[in-house]
């Protein structure tokens, strides 16, 4: 692993700082205790053998045994406590990791949310199902500490014993040290071979896991089609079952082939590791036995020496295996760090919004041009226009003409590429961002209604002003439906989480979104295709009550249906990112241009 990989891992673990430091403490303690505890039995076995060989009394043997059992019991008790503490936190590690990710998602520049690469990065971080990335990293690090502790403990046991034993042999026996060095060299070569072998097969398995990950993502997509009732409507009505079956069979065959590769890789890994372990074990027992025959170590030393070296080699192999896994997770930790360190490109202003007694605001687009990040073409080109609070404006044009982008720039979801937008003569980038956003109540075309109580959906918060919420529902045309609900504003929208929830129609949800905009009581009301999901009667109701809904606020209304824009005295006609016409319906209908062309194209269906 590179230095950068380790830095990313520690940055990921940094999210456990503060309230969750006990996880890291239990992680280290648990790893040390788990790695060291088996050596109590190893050392005790050697001591007992030597004591029996020396003719020790039974009481002394019992004392050794009691000491070993007591030490093992205390360490096991401590280990059990740490396991409980560690696992208890692992159970909700997904939430611990998700909290900073979600907070980042809510405050990052909006442009990142529409960036495919950023979206893919977030998906990769959360690709582990019920396990979070941080929980997997913690589990691997716990095992790394366990194996590293075992290796250190093995060295601490073997070296002092070897040094003491060599002092007991005759000074003339020069070959004892040479024999011992050759022994260590052979064992280390085998250990290195086992380590390299483990790293090789783990690298291969990581490559195969990457293939499986991509295939599993596609399999998950197909399963979502199978179990999603919304998608099943198209699947059945268009008779796409055979296409679905064919595609799913293809991905299933690729998954099966990849799993076969993984099984072969695992088999070869196990065979290689066990072969090296068997050779290492044979060599260790042969050479320790030979050293005992030469008087270099005691009989009990053979037991302790051989067992410790074998545990050292076993821990080394496992260490290689866990390092390989950690190396794989370090890639995703890098994604986590990259996601969390996405810079704020949008400058944060400091000027508070002016609190005008007359509630008047003037908005001016001054030579505004805009291109989405990573794209060469301009969506908005040299746009100049001005309007004031109290006006009702409609925006029309063909798909891709820049209508929705105009709204995104006005709401400062994106900043302009060139030029500036001014409110009351001040560049909007200089205003406090939160105060500026409070100016707008928006109903987007792809609005969202959540599985929360009706009142919270309207109020956009847990604190609901009942009278105000009911008034907003009435003005949006949903008052009659509201009065049919037994639980009133406490009615849960949808049945995803509550059996007593109510399933609202698409049109009712759209009215709910309009009510939310009314409840906010902002100076600007922006509606992007607000009647797209409504039936003709409800649509007519919205048009007729539009003045009542928005009052004396500025209303910007985007629609493909030109008939719905007739109540607006100011209509902007967008084409290729520019305003090519502006005026009332009567004025624009009487002019040659795009508006008359669009009007005539739609009017023929109403004749």
C-alpha positions, 0 to 999 in steps of 0.5 A: 500500500502507498503512503496515499492509501494509508492517508486515505484510510486514516482520514476515513477513520477520522470520522470516528473522532469525538464521540466514537473514540471508544471504537478505536480504543476497543479496536486496538485493545481487542487486536492486541489481546486476541493476538497475545492470548494464545501464547499463554498456552504456548509458553505454559506448555513449554514450561510444564514439559521442562518442569516435568522433565526436571522432576518438579513436584505436583504443587509446582506444576499446579501452580504453573497451570493455575497461573496460565489458566488465570491469565487466559481467563482474565485476557478472555474476559477483557477480550469479551468486553472489548468484543461487545463494545466493538461489535455494538458500534459496528451494528450502526456503523453505516449510520456513523459513516452516512452522517458526514456523507449526507451532511456533505451532500446537503451543503455541497454545490448543487452542480456536484449533485448533477455530476455523473462522476460525483454520483458514481463516487458516492455509489462506490462508497456505499456499495457494500450492502448492509456493511459500511466501508468504515466497518469493513476497514475497522474489521480488517485493521482489527485483524491486522493488529491481531496478526501483528501482535502475534508476530511481535509476541512470537519474536519476544518469546523465541529470541530470549529463549534462543539466547538463554539456551545458547549460553548453556552449551559448551563454548567449543560448539561453534556450529550451534549459532551457524545452525540457528542462523541457517534455521532462521534463514530457511524459515524466513524464506518460507514466511516471505514465500507465503507472504508473496503468495498470499499477496499474489492471489489476493491481488488476483481475487481483487481484480475478479471482485472488481468484475463481480462488483460491476456485474452485481450492480447490473444484476441489482438493476435488473432485480429492481426492474423485476420488483419495482411495480412502476417499472413492471407497468412498462415491462408488461404493457410493452411485452418486454419480458423476453428482452428482460429474460434475455438480458438477465440470462446474459448477466447471470452467465457472466456472473457464473463465469466470474464466480468460477474464476474466483473459486479457482483463485481461492482454491489455488490460494488455499492449496499454495498457503497450506503447502507452504505451511506444511513445509514450514511446519515440517522444517520447524519441527525437524530443526527444533528437534535437532537443536534440542538433540544438540543441547541448544534448546530444552525439550520444553523449548521445542514445544514453545519454540516450534509453536511460536514460530508456526504462529509467526508464519501463520500470522504473517500469511494472514497479515498479507491477506488482510493487507490485500483487503485493506489495499482494496478498501483504500481505493474506496477510502480514496473515493470517500476522501475525494467526495468529502473534500469536494471544494466549494466553488460557489463564493459565499456572500456576506451581505444580508438581504434588504428588508424593504417595507414595500416588498419590492425587489428588482431582478436584472440579468446582465450579459449572462452566459452559462455553460454546464461544467465539463461542457463546451456549448453554452446553454444561456447566451448573453441574456439581458432582461429585467423584472420586478416583484409583483409581476407575473411572468411566463417562460416558454420555448422548445425543449433544451432552450434554456428555460430550466437553466434560467431558473437554476441560475436565478435560484443560484443552484449554479453561478453564471459563467459570464456576466452577473445577476443583480437583485436591487442592483447588487450581484447576488453572489455577494448576498448571504446564500441562505438569505438569498435562497429564502426569497424563492418558493419553487415547484420544480417539474421533478418535485419531491414529496416525502413519506412524512406526515402531510403537515410536514411535507407542506411546512418543510419541517417538523414545526407546522402552523396548522392554520397556515398549512390548511390555508396553503392546501386550500389555495392549492386546491387540495383542501377538499381532499385534506378534509376527508383525511381522518388524521388530517395533517398527521396523515402519512404520505404513502404506505412505505413506513406506515400502514395507516398512510394514504397513497395520493395520486400524482396530481394530488402530490403536485398540489401538495408541492404547490401548497408547500410553495404557498406556505413558504410565503417567499417574495418569488414563486416559481413554478416549473410545469406545475400542472403537468400531472393534473387533469384538465379540471384541476389544471383549470382550477389552478389557472383560475386561482393563480392570482389568489395563490401568489397574491402580489408576489413575483410569479415565474411560470414555465410551461410547454402549454402556451394556453396556460400562459395567457393569464401572464402579461409578460411572456419570455420566449426562449430559443437557444439560450436567448430571449428571442421574444417578449410581450403579452400573449396578444402582442406575441400572437400578432408577431411573426416568430417562434411564439406564433409558430408554437401557438399555432402548432398547439392550437390545432389540437383544441379546434 
